[in-house]
Amino acid sequence: MRICFISFSHSTTSTGGIERYLDTTIKELINRGHFVDIVTASYDKDKVEEKGNLTIHSLKIMNPAIENKEIGGKRLYSYLKNLIETKKIDVISAENFYRGTPPSYAFAVNLASMETNVPVTLRMHAHFEKEIEIALLKDLMWSKLIGVSKSVNNAAYNSGANVKKLSVVYPGIDTEIFRPGLGKGWLRKRIDTQDNEVLILHASRITGSKRNSYLELKGVITIIDAFSILAQTNKNIKLLIATAKPPKIWQKDFEKEINKIKDLAEINSIKSRVIIKPFELQEMPLVYNGCDIFAMASKVESFGLVYAEAMACGIPAIGTSVGGIPEIINNSVAGFLVEPANSVELAKKLDILIKNKKTRESMGKEGIKKIKQNFELKKMVDRLIGVFNSCIDKRISKKDPKKIKGIKEFLKEIGNE
């Protein structure tokens, strides 16, 4: 099978959940002998790289921040149609092509799909906030709507999506990489932490957003507040805030957010016990293994990849009862669920785990079991391939001139033709 993924973000430009999902999924697909093209954004110049069965198309037209949106949709349509015909693409997966996306881009992908008779799926990595996002979900010709969690699919259904098009495929966890038994030494030497200290981990991107602060969205402020409560009576605890180096265009925002965290730690008299450090993606299994507890108090979370990664490494996880997180964490079994922005409740759950090593160990074992049963990478890729095959089998037998004409008229109205 030859699959084309289209995503505004990729590990070449960023390091969030979508990017990591794409990396692990594409790697597994290629290991199975499939061919993959990924069309993604470039912050510099257009570039096409071939790496065996993988071809990466880094394009400026996929970067709405620098591309003229009035012509970006038309250029994407032309590029994608040519790619489909040249490479004989079997199926297209459009990643989050409703969230923060110029509508013309979603229309362009659908038009290329319809004119080449190649099915296109919409991979839903986020919940829906705006009317235009719901319209792009409902009114375009997606062959399947694939949510990263039941929570996202429920939101899509409640927004009017066709239930027959909905499928859930969780982001898979590579349990050969994210696993226990890697030891604590690698991490603790790098952050000057002793073996007898209980290390709490928070891991997320820390990047300023035009709409929201990541410090609030990912609950960094809440974890700082909770830790400051615990630090008064627990002298052997530390908090590690693990993040990733941002792209150059986000560097200033990144530094501002880091300084805010440092200020919060200083205000709460815990500066010497809060460590902020960036890590490479390949280092994260060692980071998880070096910690005792994972905690993140997200306000919004469509899935929550870091919770699953931490649990796969055998450490108990504390998360919030929002979005897809309850689908990962069995409350009081593999960790705890708390309400968002409730630092007192979070502190109480952390205190239980800080004081009870046996509870940490038993919850860690339950977490490993849960991930292997429900989120293991190979199982999730099996499911994804099954969805793709069903789309290929059910592709329309002929083009629909009326629908193609309607999309072309829309593109023309917004100046794309």
SEFI-731482 format. One line per 10 residues: number of its first residue (from 1); their letters; for each residue x, y, z of C-alpha. Coordinates in nm, 4 decimals. Example, Ala and Ser with C-alpha at 12.3 -4.5 7.8 and 13.67 -1.06 7.14 Angstrom:
2
1	AS	1.2300 -0.4500 0.7800; 1.3670 -0.1060 0.7140
END
This chain:
417
1	MRICFISFSH	0.0000 0.0000 0.0000; 0.1180 0.3549 -0.0729; -0.0114 0.6022 0.1839; 0.0098 0.9808 0.1766; -0.0055 1.1638 0.5097; -0.0688 1.5387 0.4971; 0.0152 1.7320 0.8116; 0.1050 2.0911 0.8886; 0.3391 1.9621 1.1594; 0.6023 1.6893 1.1556
11	STTSTGGIER	0.9070 1.5981 1.3638; 1.1181 1.8030 1.1211; 0.9402 2.1161 1.2494; 0.7949 2.0371 1.5939; 0.7714 1.7716 1.8678; 0.4108 1.7472 1.9854; 0.1709 1.4541 1.9964; 0.0767 1.4666 1.6267; 0.4402 1.4666 1.5218; 0.5282 1.1718 1.7445
21	YLDTTIKELI	0.2196 0.9804 1.6315; 0.3250 1.0274 1.2695; 0.6839 0.9227 1.3354; 0.5989 0.5990 1.5154; 0.3116 0.5073 1.2828; 0.5101 0.5725 0.9656; 0.8071 0.3765 1.0994; 0.5861 0.0739 1.1687; 0.4164 0.0988 0.8284; 0.7533 0.1080 0.6529
31	NRGHFVDIVT	0.8781 -0.1875 0.8589; 0.5836 -0.3810 0.7172; 0.6804 -0.2968 0.3593; 0.4341 -0.0153 0.2881; 0.5357 0.3030 0.1055; 0.4719 0.6411 0.2665; 0.4760 0.9992 0.1422; 0.4309 1.2785 0.3944; 0.3450 1.6305 0.2826; 0.4326 1.8763 0.5581
41	ASYDKDKVEE	0.5414 2.2333 0.6294; 0.8749 2.3960 0.5640; 0.9995 2.6999 0.7538; 1.2655 2.7613 0.4920; 1.2504 2.6315 0.1360; 1.0793 2.3493 -0.0508; 1.2604 2.0191 -0.0177; 1.1880 1.6560 -0.1089; 1.3853 1.3856 0.0728; 1.3711 1.0168 -0.0135
51	KGNLTIHSLK	1.4627 0.7734 0.2631; 1.3930 0.4218 0.1381; 1.0169 0.3662 0.1433; 0.9606 0.7130 0.2932; 0.9454 1.0400 0.0991; 0.9183 1.3681 0.2923; 0.7784 1.6656 0.1011; 0.8603 1.9802 0.3044; 0.6705 2.2652 0.1398; 0.6250 2.6344 0.2122
61	IMNPAIENKE	0.2645 2.6084 0.0918; 0.2006 2.3908 0.3995; 0.3038 2.6732 0.6304; 0.0089 2.9170 0.6501; 0.2217 3.1459 0.8673; 0.4385 3.2378 0.5683; 0.2320 3.1253 0.2687; -0.0259 3.3514 0.1052; -0.3512 3.1833 0.2065; -0.5251 3.3216 -0.1017
71	IGGKRLYSYL	-0.3177 3.0991 -0.3295; -0.2015 2.8278 -0.0872; -0.5075 2.6087 -0.1417; -0.4684 2.6100 -0.5188; -0.0988 2.5261 -0.4957; -0.1637 2.2423 -0.2518; -0.4350 2.1001 -0.4788; -0.2025 2.1039 -0.7813; 0.0886 1.9524 -0.5897; -0.1213 1.6829 -0.4274
81	KNLIETKKID	-0.3025 1.5828 -0.7466; 0.0297 1.5457 -0.9271; 0.1734 1.3458 -0.6349; -0.1253 1.1097 -0.6283; -0.1046 1.0438 -1.0012; 0.2753 1.0151 -1.0145; 0.3214 0.7947 -0.7077; -0.0027 0.5964 -0.7513; -0.1198 0.6820 -0.3992; -0.3797 0.4392 -0.2577
91	VISAENFYRG	-0.5130 0.6438 0.0345; -0.4644 0.9889 0.1898; -0.4680 1.0692 0.5617; -0.5231 1.4388 0.6367; -0.4055 1.5116 0.9920; -0.6205 1.7627 1.1835; -0.7304 1.9335 0.8610; -0.9993 2.1322 1.0398; -0.8071 2.2838 1.3324; -0.6263 2.6110 1.2643
101	TPPSYAFAVN	-0.6349 2.5281 0.8937; -0.7336 2.7692 0.6151; -1.0602 2.6194 0.4803; -0.9264 2.6295 0.1253; -0.6614 2.3704 0.2197; -0.9207 2.1174 0.3363; -1.1244 2.1795 0.0207; -0.8116 2.1387 -0.1930; -0.7342 1.7986 -0.0404; -1.0923 1.6834 -0.0973
111	LASMETNVPV	-1.0894 1.8050 -0.4574; -0.7628 1.6231 -0.5333; -0.9106 1.3100 -0.3749; -1.2323 1.3256 -0.5752; -1.0667 1.4000 -0.9087; -0.8209 1.1117 -0.8722; -1.0725 0.8727 -0.7132; -0.8400 0.8161 -0.4148; -1.0036 0.8036 -0.0686; -0.9079 1.0626 0.1924
121	TLRMHAHFEK	-0.9513 1.0117 0.5667; -0.9609 1.2869 0.8274; -0.7487 1.2068 1.1322; -0.8992 1.3963 1.4259; -0.6350 1.4894 1.6839; -0.8367 1.7567 1.8650; -1.1838 1.8540 1.9784; -1.3868 2.1148 1.7925; -1.3982 2.4802 1.8960; -1.5375 2.6807 1.6044
131	EIEIALLKDL	-1.8266 2.6569 1.3605; -1.5896 2.6439 1.0636; -1.4160 2.3396 1.2158; -1.7501 2.1608 1.2482; -1.8429 2.2577 0.8915; -1.5165 2.1155 0.7543; -1.5822 1.7967 0.9505; -1.9410 1.7477 0.8335; -1.9638 1.8946 0.4862; -1.6592 1.7607 0.3022
141	MWSKLIGVSK	-1.6217 1.4197 0.1421; -1.4035 1.2396 0.3965; -1.4110 0.8629 0.3473; -1.3570 0.8075 0.7201; -1.3294 1.0225 1.0325; -1.0630 0.8643 1.2545; -1.0495 0.9957 1.6112; -0.7547 0.9571 1.8474; -0.9976 0.8783 2.1300; -1.3609 0.8004 2.2017
151	SVNNAAYNSG	-1.3841 1.1484 2.3504; -1.2953 1.3090 2.0166; -1.5366 1.0819 1.8292; -1.8173 1.1642 2.0723; -1.7521 1.5339 2.0128; -1.7585 1.4756 1.6361; -2.0861 1.2837 1.6597; -2.2426 1.5532 1.8788; -2.1334 1.8084 1.6177; -2.3258 1.6237 1.3471
161	ANVKKLSVVY	-2.0726 1.3794 1.1994; -2.2070 1.0696 1.0251; -2.1731 0.7861 1.2780; -2.1006 0.5358 0.9978; -1.7850 0.7269 0.9101; -1.6451 0.7339 1.2655; -1.3621 0.5067 1.3787; -1.1336 0.5194 1.6828; -0.7656 0.4401 1.6396; -0.5552 0.5389 1.9389
171	PGIDTEIFRP	-0.1991 0.6645 1.8876; 0.0130 0.3554 1.9406; 0.2901 0.3167 2.1975; 0.6022 0.1285 2.0913; 0.6455 -0.0896 2.3993; 0.9840 -0.2091 2.2786; 1.1091 0.1490 2.3232; 0.8866 0.2757 2.6047; 0.9444 0.0056 2.8642; 1.0578 -0.0352 3.2245
181	GLGKGWLRKR	1.3984 -0.1576 3.3339; 1.6173 0.1145 3.1806; 1.7333 0.2360 3.5213; 1.7281 0.5716 3.6974; 2.0968 0.6566 3.6682; 2.1026 0.8144 3.3203; 1.8526 1.0857 3.4122; 1.9518 1.1487 3.7729; 2.3164 1.2107 3.6890; 2.2087 1.4783 3.4411
191	IDTQDNEVLI	1.9821 1.6650 3.6813; 2.1801 1.6181 4.0048; 1.9135 1.4131 4.1818; 1.9848 1.1395 4.4365; 1.8392 0.7879 4.4229; 1.6528 0.8371 4.7522; 1.4714 1.1479 4.6266; 1.1199 1.1037 4.4869; 1.1161 1.2609 4.1427; 0.7880 1.3862 3.9958
201	LHASRITGSK	0.7778 1.4348 3.6196; 0.5722 1.6741 3.4106; 0.6375 1.6516 3.0336; 0.4902 1.8808 2.7704; 0.5666 2.1385 2.5081; 0.6141 2.4833 2.6583; 0.5414 2.7242 2.3792; 0.3416 3.0441 2.3701; 0.0182 3.0312 2.1720; -0.1813 3.3133 2.0203
211	RNSYLELKGV	-0.4993 3.1668 2.1644; -0.3885 3.0092 2.4911; -0.0907 2.9692 2.7197; 0.0546 2.6188 2.7235; 0.1302 2.6740 3.0920; -0.2446 2.6827 3.1538; -0.3507 2.4257 2.8949; -0.1023 2.1652 3.0182; -0.1531 2.2492 3.3858; 0.2012 2.3659 3.4597
221	ITIIDAFSIL	0.0712 2.6320 3.6973; -0.1392 2.3710 3.8798; 0.1537 2.1298 3.9205; 0.3731 2.4119 4.0555; 0.1032 2.5032 4.3090; 0.0560 2.1397 4.4139; 0.4302 2.0834 4.4473; 0.4685 2.3959 4.6615; 0.2095 2.2528 4.9035; 0.3957 1.9208 4.9270
231	AQTNKNIKLL	0.7413 2.0766 4.9521; 0.6572 2.2246 5.2911; 0.6505 1.8824 5.4581; 0.8381 1.6595 5.2101; 1.2064 1.7453 5.1928; 1.3091 1.4602 4.9617; 1.1002 1.5467 4.6544; 1.1865 1.7228 4.3303; 0.9866 1.8267 4.0263; 1.1234 1.7820 3.6743
241	IATAKPPKIW	0.9525 1.9758 3.3961; 1.0724 1.8047 3.0796; 1.0145 1.9820 2.7518; 1.1491 1.9943 2.3978; 1.3543 2.2505 2.2118; 1.1194 2.4612 1.9981; 1.1595 2.5617 1.6329; 1.3474 2.8886 1.5890; 1.0294 3.0849 1.5163; 0.8933 2.9905 1.8616
251	QKDFEKEINK	1.2167 3.0492 2.0537; 1.1176 3.3872 2.2023; 0.7793 3.2571 2.3181; 0.9505 2.9497 2.4620; 1.1931 3.1618 2.6652; 0.9074 3.3768 2.7983; 0.7183 3.0701 2.9195; 1.0302 2.9218 3.0804; 1.0900 3.2483 3.2667; 0.7299 3.2415 3.3909
261	IKDLAEINSI	0.7862 2.8939 3.5369; 1.1063 3.0085 3.7069; 0.9247 3.3099 3.8511; 0.6432 3.0887 3.9838; 0.8957 2.8550 4.1455; 1.0764 3.1473 4.3073; 0.7530 3.3031 4.4351; 0.6648 2.9698 4.5977; 1.0166 2.9245 4.7433; 1.0775 2.5992 4.5520
271	KSRVIIKPFE	1.3202 2.7224 4.2865; 1.6031 2.4907 4.3968; 1.3742 2.1872 4.3737; 1.2158 2.2552 4.0337; 1.4224 2.1474 3.7337; 1.3367 2.2624 3.3810; 1.5226 2.0809 3.1070; 1.4718 2.0090 2.7355; 1.5219 1.6549 2.6072; 1.5377 1.4913 2.2671
281	LQEMPLVYNG	1.2499 1.2602 2.1758; 1.4750 0.9538 2.1749; 1.5785 1.0329 2.5334; 1.2251 1.0259 2.6747; 1.2158 0.6523 2.7647; 1.5200 0.7147 2.9866; 1.3534 1.0243 3.1319; 1.0379 0.8333 3.2265; 1.2434 0.5498 3.3770; 1.4398 0.7945 3.5898
291	CDIFAMASKV	1.1263 0.9301 3.7590; 0.8898 0.7921 4.0222; 0.5587 0.9620 3.9384; 0.4163 1.1253 3.6269; 0.1716 1.4136 3.6751; 0.0116 1.6543 3.4306; -0.3029 1.8560 3.5016; -0.4218 1.9317 3.1481; -0.7277 2.1485 3.0971; -0.7826 2.0039 2.7495
301	ESFGLVYAEA	-0.6506 1.6772 2.6074; -0.7812 1.4877 2.3063; -0.5755 1.1789 2.3962; -0.2672 1.2349 2.6131; 0.0280 1.0512 2.4615; 0.2691 1.1321 2.7456; 0.0446 0.9630 3.0034; 0.0502 0.6426 2.7989; 0.4272 0.6627 2.7448; 0.4882 0.7074 3.1184
311	MACGIPAIGT	0.2631 0.4137 3.2049; 0.4374 0.1952 2.9463; 0.7606 0.2665 3.1356; 0.6063 0.1457 3.4608; 0.5452 0.4675 3.6520; 0.2023 0.5653 3.7906; 0.0314 0.8580 3.6209; -0.1877 1.1333 3.7598; -0.4038 1.3126 3.5052; -0.7248 1.5069 3.4796
321	SVGGIPEIIN	-1.0714 1.3730 3.4062; -1.0959 1.5498 3.0698; -1.0922 1.4400 2.7064; -0.9226 1.1093 2.6348; -0.7236 1.0863 2.9597; -0.9795 0.8658 3.1444; -0.9525 0.6210 2.8528; -0.5836 0.5776 2.9414; -0.5729 0.5981 3.3221; -0.7900 0.3613 3.5255
331	NSVAGFLVEP	-0.8574 0.5773 3.8297; -0.7057 0.4307 4.1487; -0.5672 0.1353 3.9472; -0.2863 0.2607 3.7220; -0.2874 0.6106 3.8677; -0.5305 0.8818 3.9682; -0.7676 1.1246 3.7996; -0.8266 1.4725 3.9409; -1.0233 1.7757 3.8304; -0.8383 2.0374 3.6213
341	ANSVELAKKL	-0.6932 2.3410 3.8019; -0.7408 2.1763 4.1433; -0.3938 2.1938 4.2958; -0.5124 2.0805 4.6405; -0.6645 1.7585 4.5049; -0.3559 1.6994 4.2913; -0.1311 1.7476 4.5950; -0.3308 1.4885 4.7924; -0.2928 1.2252 4.5194; 0.0758 1.3023 4.4785
351	DILIKNKKTR	0.1236 1.2702 4.8544; -0.0250 0.9192 4.8503; 0.2267 0.8078 4.5889; 0.5217 0.9920 4.7441; 0.4703 0.8114 5.0752; 0.3866 0.4651 4.9380; 0.6506 0.2975 4.7229; 0.4497 -0.0265 4.7054; 0.1495 0.1642 4.5700; 0.3721 0.3233 4.3055
361	ESMGKEGIKK	0.5046 -0.0173 4.2055; 0.1633 -0.1881 4.1906; 0.0100 0.0972 3.9909; 0.3122 0.0926 3.7612; 0.2543 -0.2762 3.6838; -0.1138 -0.2121 3.6137; -0.0169 0.0702 3.3789; 0.2165 -0.1530 3.1774; -0.0615 -0.4097 3.1451; -0.3134 -0.1459 3.0315
371	IKQNFELKKM	-0.0850 -0.0042 2.7616; 0.0076 -0.3452 2.6202; -0.3562 -0.4507 2.6062; -0.5085 -0.1343 2.4637; -0.2494 0.0958 2.3068; 0.0375 -0.1162 2.1750; 0.1727 0.0253 1.8477; 0.1424 -0.2879 1.6344; -0.2221 -0.3350 1.7347; -0.3053 0.0276 1.6549
381	VDRLIGVFNS	-0.1328 0.0118 1.3149; -0.3249 -0.3096 1.2391; -0.6434 -0.1176 1.3104; -0.5358 0.1824 1.1011; -0.4490 -0.0381 0.8031; -0.7899 -0.2009 0.8391; -0.9600 0.1396 0.8164; -0.7488 0.2374 0.5147; -0.8315 -0.0909 0.3377; -1.2029 -0.0432 0.3999
391	CIDKRISKKD	-1.1803 0.3013 0.2377; -0.9936 0.1647 -0.0629; -1.2483 -0.1165 -0.1042; -1.5405 0.1262 -0.0885; -1.3980 0.4025 -0.3061; -1.6564 0.5553 -0.5338; -1.6761 0.3916 -0.8751; -1.6853 0.7226 -1.0599; -1.6302 1.0892 -0.9983; -1.9187 1.3066 -0.8793
401	PKKIKGIKEF	-1.9248 1.6073 -1.1177; -2.1673 1.8089 -0.9015; -1.9559 1.7832 -0.5872; -1.6337 1.8527 -0.7754; -1.7957 2.1597 -0.9320; -1.9110 2.2829 -0.5901; -1.5614 2.2609 -0.4414; -1.4078 2.4324 -0.7442; -1.6595 2.7152 -0.7130; -1.5675 2.7602 -0.3463
411	LKEIGNE	-1.1970 2.7797 -0.4295; -1.2730 3.0303 -0.7032; -1.4755 3.2502 -0.4669; -1.1872 3.2843 -0.2217; -0.9390 3.3637 -0.4954; -0.7750 3.0276 -0.5447; -0.8445 2.9968 -0.9151
END
